[in-house]
Amino acid sequence: MTNKALLAAITATCAAVTAHADPLPIPIIFSGYMRAGTGINVRGGTQVCAGLPGADTKWRLGNECDYVIEPSLNARLVSASGSDWHVHFMPGIYRAWGGKEFQTYNSGVVIPDSGTDELVARFGQVYAYGTNIAALGNGKIWVGRRFYNRLQTGINDQFLEINDGDGAGIEDMNVVIGKLSVAAMLNPRGSANNNRISVPVRLTGIKDLPGGELAMYVTPSVQLRSDDQVSSDSPAVDANGLAVGLYQTLNGVLFGGNTLVGLKMDWYGTTRNSRVVLQQSASLGGTIIEGLAEYRINKAAGNAGNKWFGIGVRSDTHVIGPFRVLAEAGHDVVKPDNGGHTRNMTKLTLATAVSAGDQASSRPTVRLFVTHAIWDEAARLSFDPTSRLRQVFGDQKAGTSVGLQAEAWW
């Protein structure tokens, strides 16, 4: 093909694409999430957060010792054949309290660490996607790095399902009984000779009950490995994995709130987890109630597993104008399989909040809180020696912190 013929072919192709794709003035949607705060413990020093060793999570109100900043930018670039095409970018910053006590500069002057100088940004999400694609059942196609397949609880901030990472997939395709999503997720920032691929498949929006929907999640995972041609080393063999979850939701059926009932099992080699979870919300006048109960059995080689039960409730009451009062109580029990003593911890929080609105979900909000935790001797002996809870309250069976926290999403 001559250069002129090639140029003519390229021009014709561009003209054909232009005929079907409408460039848009690029509207950028700015959204995100943040929380940050500060606090003290009653013995002197920084706020200490309480979690029971062996439990999968902790109760979060007045019990978050970290900073999170996740600003998101989403640009709709073009519309073509009824589909919209976007790019999404979200740098993320996370830092738990702790780390270095001091910073030393070249001058030899030692300056206390402010707690913000070590914040490190990362690419939490960066991906391109197209929506409402007729050939894919009006679903979405995407490629890149993203928060994916997240199914999150409320008052303990737990992800019952999560497949974050780098990958590609087809999402929310309309099928006969619901919406089907399939993806392949990897971690290309690791070794070139050793990776792991998971293939999360989910079917959501199954209308099985009046006011209710069923969702099914299945995620197999396997190792991808090869011999290193430089060192002749072979990566250690990694076990196969499989996770299966069933989640039933009901909207407005019980107490005017939302219900989630979940069952999940996952296997990774000889390790197995089985869990059941119940989450319920209710609206009682100006008070919103959220409750959560969860039981999880972990089986691992050498009796290294345990059984965990957690139950908690939070109330959020509108007082007047922007003012609210919140209270949360959570109790955790962990029974080790190795014959060790059963551990118990109870966390109690009372908070007052000023918010940009009179709804429980109004944000931004600023909270003043007091958190008190109580634990038994078995729990005290299980604390990690490097943990801040052990460092401050290691000779006690209770501890209290007071703090301020801001939270916003937009």
Secondary structure by P-SEA (a helix, b strand, c coil): ccaaaaaaaaaaaaaaaaaccccccbbbbbbbccccccccccccccbbbbbccccccccccccccbbbbbbbbbbbcccccccccbbbbbbbbbbcccccccccccccccccccccccccccccccccccccccccccbbbbbccccccccccccccccccccccccccccccccccbbbbbbcccccccccccbbbbbbbbbccccccccbbbbbbbbbbbbbccccccccccccbbbbbbbbbbbbbbccccccbbbbbbbbccccccbbbbbbbbbbbbbcccbbbbbbbbbbbbbbcccccbbbbbbbbbbbbbccccbbbbbbbbbbbbbbcccccbbbbbbbbbbcccccccccccccbbbbbbbbbbbcaaaaaaccccccccccccccccccccbbbbbbcc
